[in-house]
Structure formats: structure tokens, C-alpha cells
Amino acid sequence: MTTSSNNTKFKESEINWDDLEGIGIHKSELDVERLLNGETVNIISLQLTLLGVEIEMDATIQIVEEGNVPMLEICGIKPE
């Protein structure tokens, strides 16, 4: 974990925004400061392809640390 100059838990440069755009996570639609602090952001809609299966889901996301590497954690929202 590294602290950025604006006192967030993670640096914005540690995030691969291009990869996130590919699964429907758009930086412009996020509370980036909350995300960089490791907090859960509001519910977003995602479109993923996993093992050739296209998946659309609502989820919350947050950045967590796995072995000193920031990783995106996606928590799917169960439909009611």
C-alpha cells in the first residue's frame, strides 16, 4: 500500500483505468477519491465476459491490497 500525495490509500497511477473501461467501469462515473481510499463505491452496472460467457450485473467495487498490490474487488448485488 502506498499513500498518494493527496492522502489517499492508493495512487491513481496504480490503477489500470483502460482495463476497467473494458468491463464497464468508467473513471468519470466513480467517486475516485473514495475508491482510492479503499472504500466501497456506489452500485454500478458491469458487462463482463468470463470464460466466453457474457455477464451483466450490478455491483459495488473497492480497491483492496493483495500482497502489496492494489486489486479491484467486485461484489455483485443479488437481484431482489
WOPEUR-V258863 format. One record per residue. N is the residue number from 0. RES is the residue in one small letter. PSI is psi as a letter, one per 30 degrees, with the letter a starting at -180 (999 if undefined). Layout:
n = [N N]
res = [RES RES]
psi = [PSI PSI]
//
This chain:
n = [0 1 2 3 4 5 6 7 8 9 10 11 12 13 14 15 16 17 18 19 20 21 22 23 24 25 26 27 28 29 30 31 32 33 34 35 36 37 38 39 40 41 42 43 44 45 46 47 48 49 50 51 52 53 54 55 56 57 58 59 60 61 62 63 64 65 66 67 68 69 70 71 72 73 74 75 76 77 78 79]
res = [m t t s s n n t k f k e s e i n w d d l e g i g i h k s e l d v e r l l n g e t v n i i s l q l t l l g v e i e m d a t i q i v e e g n v p m l e i c g i k p e]
psi = [k k k l f g h l e l k e f f k i e e e e e f g g j k e f g l i e e e e f g g l k l l k l k l j l j j h f k k k k l k l l l l k l k j h g k k k k k k j k k k k 999]
//
